C-alpha cells in the first residue's frame, strides 16, 4: 500500500503495510502512524492531514506480509522486496524527490545500503543514489510501539537531531513554508551541534 498521488519533492519510504492499513485505505493508519505523524508535526509544525497532503508515502513492500511466528508483523523477505522494487523505482522517477525519509531499518537498508545499527545513521543527513536518483536522505527509526529504541538514549536524542535536520531541510521548508513551527525556527537559525550534514553517502 502507498499514499495518495501527492506530487511532492519529499518521499517517505516505510517498510510494509500493517494488518489494518488496507481497511483504512491509507498507510501508517494505526498506532505507529500516530507516533510517526507526531514526529513529523514536531519537525514541520503541520498536522497529520497537512503532512499527508504534502509528502508522498511509499514502502519497500506493498502488501501486508503477515504475522511473525513469535508475534508482531513479519519482516518482508528479500524476494518480496525485490518484486516490489519496480513500484518504488517508478515513484522515484516520477517525483524526483529532493529528500527521502527512510523509516525503519528495512527502508534504511534499501535507501542507504546500511545494514548496521540505527545509532550509526539516525541524526544525520546523507547524499544517496536511490533507484538511480540522487537525493538527500534523513533516516528515522520505525515508530512501532514494540520498539523502545526511540524512547531511550541515545536513540531519543538522535531522533530529536533527525527531526531538527528534517525541519531545516530546504524541501521541507518549501513544502511547509506556512507552518507555525518553521516560522518560529526562522531561516537564519544555525544547525544545532551534531545535527548538521554529518554524513554523506554516494
FITIBA-475548 format. One record per residue: x negated, y negated, z of N, C-alpha, C in turn. Coordinates in pm, whole numbers, padded with zeros to 5 digits, always signed. Layout:
<romis>
XYZXYZXYZ;...
</romis>
This chain:
<romis>
-00084+00119+00000+00000+00000+00000-00087-00123+00000;-00040-00228-00069-00111-00354-00072-00011-00466-00047;-00060-00589-00035+00028-00701-00009+00098-00749-00135;+00181-00854-00123+00249-00911-00239+00148-00974-00334;+00190-01004-00458+00097-01057-00558+00059-01203-00534;-00018-01225-00431-00064-01360-00397-00189-01392-00477;-00189-01502-00547-00308-01546-00620-00396-01623-00522;-00503-01560-00478-00587-01617-00374-00733-01587-00403;-00823-01675-00356-00967-01651-00367-01019-01583-00240;-00927-01541-00152-00963-01467-00031-00900-01329-00040;-00983-01226-00028-00937-01088-00037-00966-01017+00094;-00862-00969+00159-00877-00889+00280-00864-00741+00242;-00964-00662+00281-00964-00519+00247-00953-00437+00374;-00842-00366+00390-00823-00280+00505-00861-00136+00473;-00827-00046+00565-00865+00094+00548-00759+00171+00470;-00640+00181+00526-00530+00254+00463-00402+00218+00537;-00286+00234+00473-00161+00206+00543-00141+00299+00661;-00070+00250+00762-00028+00334+00872+00104+00401+00839;+00162+00477+00932+00284+00552+00903+00409+00465+00887;+00404+00340+00931+00525+00257+00928+00523+00150+00818;+00407+00127+00756+00397+00018+00660+00493+00032+00542;+00510+00155+00493+00597+00175+00376+00740+00133+00406;+00789+00163+00526+00927+00128+00560+00944-00023+00575;+00837-00092+00616+00843-00237+00629+00814-00308+00496;+00748-00238+00405+00719-00297+00275+00605-00397+00275;+00517-00389+00375+00402-00479+00378+00291-00415+00463;+00165-00447+00432+00054-00390+00509+00038-00460+00645;-00030-00392+00735-00054-00445+00870+00076-00494+00933;+00175-00407+00932+00309-00447+00977+00339-00403+01120;+00243-00333+01186+00273-00282+01319+00175-00339+01420;+00138-00264+01521+00058-00316+01632-00075-00374+01588;-00148-00301+01503-00277-00352+01455-00259-00483+01379;-00149-00494+01307-00122-00617+01233-00101-00736+01324;-00033-00715+01436-00014-00827+01529-00148-00878+01581;-00237-00785+01610-00370-00826+01655-00447-00897+01544;-00444-00840+01423-00516-00899+01311-00467-01041+01283;-00337-01061+01280-00286-01195+01247-00307-01293+01361;-00320-01244+01482-00360-01331+01592-00503-01380+01572;-00591-01289+01529-00728-01330+01498-00730-01433+01386;-00655-01405+01279-00657-01494+01163-00594-01630+01196;-00496-01629+01287-00442-01757+01331-00546-01837+01408;-00626-01769+01489-00734-01837+01561-00833-01900+01464;-00860-01831+01353-00958-01880+01256-00902-01989+01165;-00773-01977+01129-00717-02068+01027-00618-02170+01083;-00563-02143+01200-00459-02229+01254-00323-02202+01195;-00310-02098+01112-00185-02069+01041-00118-01945+01098;+00015-01944+01097+00088-01829+01148+00086-01713+01048;+00141-01600+01088+00134-01480+01005+00194-01500+00867;+00310-01562+00859+00375-01581+00729+00288-01664+00635;+00227-01768+00690+00142-01854+00608+00016-01780+00564;-00043-01703+00655-00163-01626+00619-00129-01527+00509;-00019-01455+00523+00021-01358+00420+00041-01424+00285;+00086-01549+00286+00113-01620+00161-00012-01679+00097;-00125-01678+00171-00243-01748+00120-00367-01660+00105;-00356-01532+00137-00464-01439+00105-00405-01309+00053;-00485-01236-00022-00439-01112-00081-00487-00996+00005;-00399-00904+00039-00432-00791+00125-00437-00663+00042;-00552-00597+00046-00573-00472-00026-00617-00366+00074;-00654-00248+00023-00703-00141+00109-00784-00044+00025;-00880+00023+00089-00963+00118+00015-00886+00245-00017;-00783+00278+00060-00694+00390+00030-00551+00336+00030;-00469+00378-00065-00339+00315-00086-00223+00386-00020;-00244+00507+00026-00135+00584+00085-00172+00625+00227;-00072+00641+00311-00095+00688+00447-00160+00825+00443;-00279+00842+00502-00350+00970+00492-00300+01079+00585;-00207+01047+00672-00157+01146+00766-00227+01135+00901;-00182+01216+00994-00237+01214+01129-00360+01304+01140;-00454+01262+01224-00571+01343+01252-00535+01455+01349;-00606+01566+01346-00575+01678+01438-00578+01638+01585;-00668+01548+01621-00679+01508+01761-00591+01390+01799;-00508+01343+01707-00423+01226+01732-00475+01105+01658;-00390+01008+01638-00427+00890+01562-00420+00916+01413;-00443+00813+01333-00436+00826+01188-00564+00889+01135;-00550+00977+01038-00666+01042+00978-00745+00944+00892;-00877+00952+00899-00963+00870+00815-00958+00922+00672;-00930+00838+00573-00924+00887+00435-01055+00955+00393;-01043+01061+00316-01159+01135+00268-01224+01062+00150;-01352+01089+00124-01421+01023+00013-01350+01037-00121;-01292+01155-00150-01224+01172-00278-01096+01089-00285;-01030+01069-00172-00911+00983-00169-00949+00838-00195;-01060+00796-00136-01109+00659-00157-01149+00641-00302;-01217+00739-00358-01262+00731-00496-01144+00719-00592;-01038+00794-00566-00921+00789-00654-00851+00653-00650;-00867+00581-00539-00801+00450-00525-00891+00334-00566;-01020+00362-00591-01114+00252-00616-01075+00170-00739;-01017+00234-00838-00977+00161-00958-00880+00048-00930;-00790+00072-00834-00693-00032-00798-00763-00152-00735;-00855-00125-00643-00928-00234-00578-01014-00309-00679;-01080-00236-00768-01163-00299-00870-01079-00391-00959;-00960-00346-00995-00873-00429-01079-00831-00556-01006;-00803-00543-00877-00765-00660-00798-00880-00760-00789;-01002-00709-00768-01119-00797-00764-01139-00867-00898;-01123-00794-01008-01140-00852-01141-01037-00962-01168;-00916-00943-01119-00811-01043-01141-00829-01166-01052;-00861-01143-00926-00867-01252-00828-01000-01325-00828;-01109-01254-00857-01244-01310-00848-01261-01386-00716;-01248-01315-00605-01248-01381-00474-01380-01449-00442;-01371-01558-00368-01490-01624-00315-01529-01563-00181;-01430-01506-00111-01452-01450+00022-01379-01317+00033;-01449-01215+00082-01390-01084+00108-01399-01056+00257;-01289-01010+00315-01284-00977+00456-01262-00827+00472;-01369-00749+00483-01351-00605+00508-01318-00581+00655;-01209-00511+00680-01160-00490+00816-01178-00343+00855;-01264-00317+00952-01290-00182+00998-01409-00118+00928;-01460-00011+00989-01584+00050+00942-01573+00107+00801;-01458+00161+00765-01442+00220+00632-01448+00112+00525;-01376+00003+00545-01379-00107+00448-01516-00174+00445;-01580-00186+00561-01715-00244+00566-01812-00158+00487;-01799-00026+00499-01887+00064+00423-01865+00047+00272;-01740+00029+00231-01710+00014+00089-01761-00119+00035;-01742-00226+00109-01776-00360+00060-01924-00391+00076;-01981-00356+00192-02120-00390+00222-02216-00275+00197;-02164-00153+00189-02252-00037+00183-02318-00008+00315;-02259-00059+00424-02317-00043+00557-02253+00075+00628;-02336+00169+00671-02286+00288+00739-02319+00287+00888;-02378+00179+00937-02423+00175+01076-02319+00121+01171;-02367+00062+01280-02281+00016+01386-02221-00122+01354;-02103-00148+01411-02038-00277+01392-02124-00392+01443;-02197-00369+01551-02277-00474+01610-02383-00526+01513;-02416-00447+01413-02518-00486+01316-02465-00579+01208;-02333-00592+01195-02278-00672+01084-02173-00774+01125;-02094-00746+01228-01988-00839+01268-02053-00966+01326;-01999-01081+01288-02055-01208+01332-02152-01267+01232;-02158-01209+01112-02247-01257+01007-02170-01273+00876;-02225-01354+00787-02175-01365+00651-02277-01302+00558;-02230-01220+00465-02317-01152+00369-02280-01193+00227;-02380-01199+00143-02355-01217-00001-02360-01079-00062;-02248-01034-00120-02238-00896-00167-02196-00892-00314;-02222-00779-00375-02164-00747-00505-02068-00631-00482;-01940-00657-00501-01836-00556-00477-01751-00544-00601;-01738-00423-00653-01663-00397-00776-01711-00487-00889;-01843-00509-00893-01903-00587-00999-01892-00737-00984;-01844-00783-00870-01821-00926-00850-01900-00975-00729;-01965-01091-00740-02041-01150-00630-01951-01238-00545;-01959-01220-00414-01876-01298-00323-01939-01295-00185;-01894-01385-00098-01930-01378+00043-01841-01274+00110;-01894-01212+00215-01816-01115+00293-01838-01141+00441;-01728-01147+00515-01733-01162+00661-01663-01040+00720;-01738-00943+00771-01676-00822+00825-01603-00849+00957;-01494-00776+00976-01418-00781+01100-01399-00638+01152;-01394-00620+01284-01364-00487+01338-01218-00451+01308;-01187-00324+01320-01047-00284+01300-00966-00326+01422;-00848-00384+01401-00767-00431+01515-00684-00323+01582;-00713-00200+01556-00637-00089+01615-00637-00097+01767;-00523-00067+01825-00512-00064+01971-00593+00049+02032;-00631+00147+01950-00712+00258+02000-00858+00220+02018;-00898+00106+01960-01037+00064+01969-01056-00034+02084;-01163-00013+02160-01196-00107+02268-01312-00197+02230;-01368-00179+02110-01490-00250+02071-01475-00402+02082;-01362-00454+02032-01345-00600+02028-01297-00657+02161;-01276-00570+02261-01237-00617+02395-01356-00625+02490;-01468-00565+02449-01584-00556+02536-01704-00626+02470;-01801-00666+02552-01922-00725+02499-02017-00616+02448;-02091-00642+02337-02099-00769+02264-01990-00787+02158;-01901-00687+02143-01800-00695+02039-01711-00818+02050;-01672-00853+02171-01584-00969+02191-01649-01097+02141;-01778-01116+02175-01849-01237+02133-01874-01236+01983;-01907-01120+01927-01934-01112+01783-01807-01135+01702;-01693-01087+01751-01566-01117+01684-01541-01267+01685;-01565-01333+01797-01547-01477+01805-01637-01548+01704;-01762-01501+01692-01853-01558+01593-01800-01541+01452;-01748-01421+01422-01694-01393+01289-01576-01483+01256;-01487-01504+01353-01370-01588+01330-01410-01734+01311;-01515-01777+01381-01564-01913+01362-01623-01929+01222;-01698-01831+01176-01751-01834+01040-01639-01836+00937;-01538-01753+00961-01424-01746+00871-01356-01882+00860;-01333-01946+00975-01264-02074+00976-01340-02184+00906;-01473-02173+00898-01553-02276+00834-01585-02246+00688;-01548-02128+00640-01582-02093+00503-01506-02183+00404;-01571-02228+00297-01504-02316+00200-01375-02259+00142;-01371-02129+00118-01249-02070+00062-01134-02079+00161;-01163-02062+00289-01060-02073+00393-01017-02217+00409;-01112-02307+00408-01079-02449+00422-00990-02496+00307;-01017-02444+00187-00936-02481+00072-00795-02423+00082;-00785-02299+00126-00654-02232+00133-00568-02282+00248;-00635-02324+00357-00562-02364+00478-00595-02508+00515;-00609-02594+00417-00657-02730+00442-00563-02811+00530;-00436-02772+00536-00341-02847+00619-00325-02784+00758;-00408-02686+00786-00399-02619+00915-00439-02712+01029;-00361-02711+01135-00389-02797+01251-00524-02764+01311;-00554-02634+01325-00678-02594+01390-00798-02637+01306;-00791-02621+01175-00903-02660+01090-00924-02810+01094;-00816-02887+01104-00830-03032+01116-00901-03068+01245;-00867-02996+01353-00932-03023+01481-01080-02994+01475;-01117-02885+01404-01258-02849+01395-01335-02951+01312;-01271-03003+01206-01333-03107+01127-01439-03053+01033;-01457-03119+00920-01552-03072+00820-01695-03098+00859;-01720-03185+00956-01857-03218+00992-01914-03130+01101;-01833-03038+01152-01881-02954+01261-01992-02862+01213;-02101-02860+01285-02213-02773+01251-02185-02633+01300;-02260-02535+01249-02238-02397+01291-02280-02375+01435;-02207-02291+01503-02245-02253+01638-02368-02164+01633;-02440-02160+01741-02558-02076+01747-02520-01931+01720;-02591-01869+01627-02568-01728+01599-02451-01701+01507;-02389-01806+01447-02273-01780+01362-02290-01835+01222;-02407-01883+01187-02428-01932+01050-02455-01814+00959;-02500-01841+00835-02523-01734+00741-02647-01656+00782;-02629-01565+00878-02744-01493+00933-02789-01380+00844;-02700-01324+00767-02736-01207+00687-02689-01222+00546;-02764-01166+00452-02723-01167+00313-02752-01030+00255;-02654-00980+00179-02672-00851+00115-02649-00868-00034;-02730-00805-00114-02712-00812-00259-02637-00694-00311;
</romis>
